[in-house]
Structure formats: C-alpha cells, structure tokens
C-alpha cells in the first residue's frame, strides 16, 4: 500500500473529526 494514500485518509478523518467537534 502507498503511504500517500494512507496519509490522505488520515487527513480526511482528522478534517471530519474537527467538523463534528465544531458544530456550527
């Protein structure tokens, strides 16, 4: 597996995590 894909998935999870924490 490519590291770039894994890091991209982690970045997406982190981004959505912030979205769920900060409810607008």
N, CA, C and O atoms as a MOPAC input file, in Angstrom:
PM7 MOZYME 1SCF
protein

 N      0.85300 1    -1.20600 1     0.00000 1
 C      0.00000 1     0.00000 1     0.00000 1
 C      0.88500 1     1.25100 1     0.00000 1
 O      1.96800 1     1.27200 1     0.58500 1
 N      0.40000 1     2.26300 1    -0.65800 1
 C      1.18400 1     3.50800 1    -0.73400 1
 C      0.96000 1     4.34400 1     0.51500 1
 O     -0.16100 1     4.45100 1     1.01200 1
 N      2.03800 1     4.93600 1     1.01700 1
 C      1.93900 1     5.76700 1     2.21800 1
 C      1.10300 1     7.01000 1     1.96300 1
 O      0.41000 1     7.49300 1     2.85800 1
 N      1.16800 1     7.52700 1     0.74000 1
 C      0.43600 1     8.75600 1     0.40700 1
 C     -1.06200 1     8.54600 1     0.58500 1
 O     -1.76400 1     9.43000 1     1.07700 1
 N     -1.54600 1     7.38000 1     0.18700 1
 C     -2.98700 1     7.12400 1     0.31100 1
 C     -3.39400 1     7.03600 1     1.76700 1
 O     -4.44000 1     7.55300 1     2.16100 1
 N     -2.56100 1     6.37800 1     2.57200 1
 C     -2.87000 1     6.23800 1     4.00000 1
 C     -2.89700 1     7.60800 1     4.67600 1
 O     -3.80500 1     7.90800 1     5.45100 1
 N     -1.89100 1     8.43700 1     4.37500 1
 C     -1.82800 1     9.76600 1     4.99000 1
 C     -3.01700 1    10.60700 1     4.54900 1
 O     -3.52500 1    11.42600 1     5.31500 1
 N     -3.46100 1    10.40200 1     3.30500 1
 C     -4.61000 1    11.15600 1     2.79400 1
 C     -5.87800 1    10.77100 1     3.54400 1
 O     -6.70100 1    11.62700 1     3.86700 1
 N     -6.03100 1     9.47900 1     3.81700 1
 C     -7.20900 1     9.01800 1     4.55100 1
 C     -7.19400 1     9.56600 1     5.97300 1
 O     -8.23100 1     9.96500 1     6.50200 1
 N     -6.00200 1     9.58400 1     6.59300 1
 C     -5.88300 1    10.11500 1     7.96000 1
 C     -6.25000 1    11.59900 1     7.97700 1
 O     -6.91300 1    12.07500 1     8.89900 1
 N     -5.80900 1    12.32200 1     6.94200 1
 C     -6.11200 1    13.74200 1     6.87100 1
 C     -7.61200 1    13.96600 1     6.74700 1
 O     -8.15500 1    14.88800 1     7.35500 1
 N     -8.28500 1    13.12800 1     5.96400 1
 C     -9.73700 1    13.24900 1     5.81300 1
 C    -10.43500 1    12.96200 1     7.13100 1
 O    -11.36600 1    13.67400 1     7.50800 1
 N     -9.98900 1    11.91200 1     7.84500 1
 C    -10.60000 1    11.57200 1     9.12200 1
 C    -10.41400 1    12.69900 1    10.12600 1
 O    -11.32900 1    13.01200 1    10.88800 1
 N     -9.21300 1    13.31900 1    10.13000 1
 C     -8.93500 1    14.41900 1    11.05200 1
 C     -9.81100 1    15.62000 1    10.72700 1
 O    -10.32200 1    16.28800 1    11.62600 1
 N     -9.98100 1    15.89200 1     9.43000 1
 C    -10.79100 1    17.03200 1     9.00000 1
 C    -12.25100 1    16.85200 1     9.41900 1
 O    -12.87200 1    17.77100 1     9.95400 1
 N    -12.79100 1    15.65600 1     9.16800 1
 C    -14.18700 1    15.39800 1     9.53800 1
 C    -14.33300 1    15.37800 1    11.05800 1
 O    -15.39200 1    15.71000 1    11.59100 1
 N    -13.27400 1    14.99000 1    11.74500 1
 C    -13.31600 1    14.97800 1    13.20900 1
 C    -13.47400 1    16.38900 1    13.74800 1
 O    -14.23300 1    16.62200 1    14.68900 1
 N    -12.75300 1    17.33200 1    13.14800 1
 C    -12.87200 1    18.72800 1    13.56200 1
 C    -14.26000 1    19.25600 1    13.23200 1
 O    -14.83400 1    20.02100 1    14.00600 1
 N    -14.80200 1    18.85400 1    12.09000 1
 C    -16.12800 1    19.29900 1    11.68000 1
 C    -17.17200 1    18.84000 1    12.69200 1
 O    -18.06500 1    19.60400 1    13.05800 1
 N    -17.05900 1    17.58600 1    13.14400 1
 C    -18.04700 1    17.05200 1    14.08300 1
 C    -17.89900 1    17.71100 1    15.45300 1
 O    -18.88900 1    17.93000 1    16.15200 1
 N    -16.63700 1    18.03200 1    15.84200 1
 C    -16.41900 1    18.68000 1    17.13900 1
 C    -16.97300 1    20.09500 1    17.14000 1
 O    -17.67400 1    20.49900 1    18.06700 1
 N    -16.64500 1    20.86100 1    16.06900 1
 C    -17.11000 1    22.25000 1    15.98100 1
 C    -18.42700 1    22.29000 1    15.21900 1
 O    -18.44900 1    22.36600 1    13.99000 1
 N    -19.51900 1    22.23600 1    15.96700 1
 C    -20.83000 1    22.25700 1    15.31700 1
 C    -21.26800 1    23.69600 1    15.09800 1
 O    -21.39100 1    24.47600 1    16.04300 1
 N    -21.49800 1    24.03100 1    13.84200 1
 C    -21.89900 1    25.40700 1    13.53100 1
 C    -23.41300 1    25.52000 1    13.43300 1
 O    -23.93600 1    26.60400 1    13.17800 1

